[in-house]
Amino acid sequence: IKLDMPTVNLGGEVNVLAKVPEVVKALESCAMAWQKLISTALEEQLKKVPQGNGPLAEIDLWRERNAVLNGLSEQTKQPGVEKALAILQEAESEHIRNLQVVLCGLRTHCVEALDNVRFLSTLEQHLEALAHGTGFNVILDTIPSLMNALRVVWIISRHYNTDKRMVPLMEPVDLHTLFKEDRAAAKKKIAEAKSTLEQWKKSYFAVRAQIEASGSEKHWEFDRKLLFGKTDYMASVCQDLYDILQVIEEFYNAFGSELKVVTGDPKHVEYLLRKVDELTSPIEELTFDPFNPKSAYDWKLIVEEFQAEVLVENIKEIFVQNLKDPPLYKNHPPVAGAIYWSRSLFYRIKHTIIRFQEVEELLASEHGKEVKQIYLQVAKRMKEYEDKKYHQWRDGTEQMLPLFLKKPLLLVITVTEESVTTEKSVHFAVNFSPKLREIITETKYMEQLEFPVPEIARNVALQEDKYLRYANGLKSMLDHYHSLMGTLNEAETKLLDNHIQELWGVFKPGQRRLNWNSLGIGDFIVRCTQAIRKFELLVQQIHANSEDISDNLLLIESTNLFKFPCPKSGDELPNMKEFFEYVRCERAKDIEHMVRKYTAIPRWLTQVEAWIANTDSGKSPKLASYYAYWENRIYQVLIQLILKNLRAFNAAVLASVPLFQVEGVLSPPKIILQPNASEIDKMTVQCIRDCLEVTKHFVRWMHGTCLECPPQHITEDEAITFSFYSDISQNPLIIEEAAVITQNVHKVLASLSTCLNHWERYCFLWTLDKNMAIKKLAAEKPSCVAIDEKLQFYMRIAQEVSQQPLIKDEQFIRLNLGPLVHAAENNAKDWMISLGKLFNESARKELFSLQEEIVVG
């Protein structure tokens, strides 16, 4: 399409030519021709539609439009056209306005066409892969990339951002998926086809979700039926085909070579395989396209016919395989449950046959007739199975039910294999047979199945609530009893032996006389419950007293027998004697408190004696084992008391927190601890011994009582008090712990000794005879320089000693080195003073000698 150029001469200025009538008239004629030509071209292009189906045709349409309109647009930019328009504009021609409107539309559509070609070209590679791809794997890989490219077009493009423009780009390509291949290849091909169809929809919604999540993009809301209606239907057909192939494969696996060997009838197996092959013949002989939605009804008939025949065969197989052990619904009894199972299978195939009857096309086929015949055979066999089950149950129930009802209410069970049976090892159980409960349940379900039930079974079933109420009442009563017995320890069980035997006497009628036909079951449960509650009250009282005693023992066990004093002021610690005296005094207070707790225990035991034996002497034979139990508890508590305290003291010895202080002092010629190591060790051992002797304050009870043993006089002046000390002091764990503490103390004392040994390097300050050394030095008549060197040496020693730390912490002991430092410093200064006198005398002599020389001179 070409624009005709003006024939007039356009040489000269625009404003001059605009005043020449001949020029303006010629240009107006051209303008009208241009307007008509461009308007016609635009109308033709806008009316055009894609020549073909799919998005590739859409791209071709825009390429053509872009080529035509862009060619026109380029012509309007020629110098001659532009000058002609300028002259008409200057001349204010009425034709210029209409032409400018058309030119403006041309430019707009040019921009749109160019923009669309540019953006749609980014999709072309993906669309080509979809249209001409050689396999589903290529298509599966392409769909996500295509959808993301569509999203970019949707966001950036100024024109492809509306439903009208986007939907044609998303219409999928038709897929041909079914080929005559072996089963594995066909299954793979169908699975890939279905996955491809579903991937198209998944990718769309994934990109749609990204657009919605961004919040800044316009949402995709396209016609989903148009986009996915056909692909969804095709995917459903693929699923049908896959399921059919899966069923065929399972049949072939079941009727394989192994079955031929097992059955020994290969001809029958081959017959079954031929029947399997015949299942697919209607599908192989289709006269319509199953992937066309218009053939949906015909395809549905084919699938239902296949499913019906497979279902009848499957149910027949299920029935045969599970005859001996049928799967039961929850809470169903064995016999009625088996009949329910059989009927449920029957109703499943019956439902299928009813559907067959509703569709004449299905029954008219050969396969339909075969299905009906199989159904009749299976139904007959199921009916025979039900009748046999019912008659066996009825005969068994009439024989066994009277025996179950005559059984006693309770059974005695020993839950230990020990030769000696204790009260705690004897358990009672409700003798309500599970078979009796099963018969009741069977009877109810048999009546629901409309079978006639025995009269005795109906009567029992009608009284189910009563039997269950009695059984639950007995179980609740026994659970209460067993729970109560479970709270008793061995000592309490022996203590309550008579009361337990009395309670068993209340239980005896339920073990011997009463059965499930008896009329007094309710009264029996009431009597047992009352007896158990009475027994429980006594147990609660005993446990309350036990808790009080246990609280006292816990207080005794948790007592701290090594309470340490706080520092006097600031960081000043007590000396050794002050420390151990404080520990002794605090321990004495605690002993008094513990003994009060201990002596209160017999009062609680005499209360128990009053409840059990109706006496309060503290020496009832009925409570002898109970007294022994608590005395042993006290012994264990005292062992734990001593062990815990010794371990705590050992931890304090090893900790880096000093408890008391000792001093390092100079006792020429030795440096010693004050108090010395022997005294520290002795005081520590005595403190440990005092801790053990705390148990001397806990007097033992007389045998078979909770009364303290009186002192036993050996002589008039000597008496022995029996306490726990003799036993506890010989306990191996306690002996070992005391030995460990002593060893750790020795290590600390050795470390302190090593620390003092470092001061031996200054021993010359106090071991040498200072006067003899000075006289010897004076006799040698040393020079002033020599004397000054020795004076400087002792001055450095004095300064070095004064800078030594005054405190050394060695685990639980603080060593105060102040007295030692002071003594060493004073000794160094004494040497300085003596040397100073010698230096003074030597200088005086030299001075007098010099003076005499001056006088003589």
Secondary structure, DSSP 8 states (H G I E B T S, - for coil): -------S---S-HHHHTT-HHHHHHHHHHHHHHHHHHHHHHHHHHH---SSSSHHHHHHHHHHHHHHHHHHHHHTTSHHHHHHHHHHHHTT-THHHHHHHHHHHHHHHHHHHHHHHHHHHHHHHHHHHHHH-SSHHHHHHHHHHHHHHHHHHHHH-SSS-SHHHHHHHH------------HHHHHHHHHHHHHHHHHHHHHHHHHHHHHHHHSSS------HHHHHHHHHHHHHHHHHHHHHHHHHHHHHHHTSHHHHHHHS-HHHHHHHHHHHHHHTHHHHT-SS-TTSGGGHHHHHHHHHHHHHHHHHHHHHHHHHHTSSS----TT--HHHHHHHHHHHHHHHHHHHHHHHHH-HHHHHSHHHHHHHHHHHHHHHHHHHHHHHHHHHHHHHHHHHHHHHHTSBSEEEEE----SS--GGGEEEEE---HHHHHHHHHHHHHHHTT----HHHHHHHHTHHHHHHHHHHHHHHHHHHHHHHHT--HHHHHHTHHHHHHHHHHHHHHHHT-BTT-S-HHHHHHHHHHHHHHHHHHHHHHHHHHHHHHHHHHHHHT--S------SSTT---BHHHHHHHHHHHHHHHHHHHHHHHHTHHHHHHHHHHHHHS--SS--GGGHHHHHHHHHHHHHHHHHHHHHHHHHHHHHHHSS---EEEEEEEETTEEEEES-HHHHHHHHHHHHHHHHGGGGGSB-B-TTSSSB---EESSSS-EE--BSHHHHTT-HHHHHHHHHHHHHHHHHHHHHHHHHHGGGGGTHHHHS-HHHHHHHHHHT---HHHHHHHHHHHHHHHHHHHTS-SEEEETTEEEE-HHHHHHHHHHHHHHHHHHHHHHHHHHHHHHHHHHHHHHH-
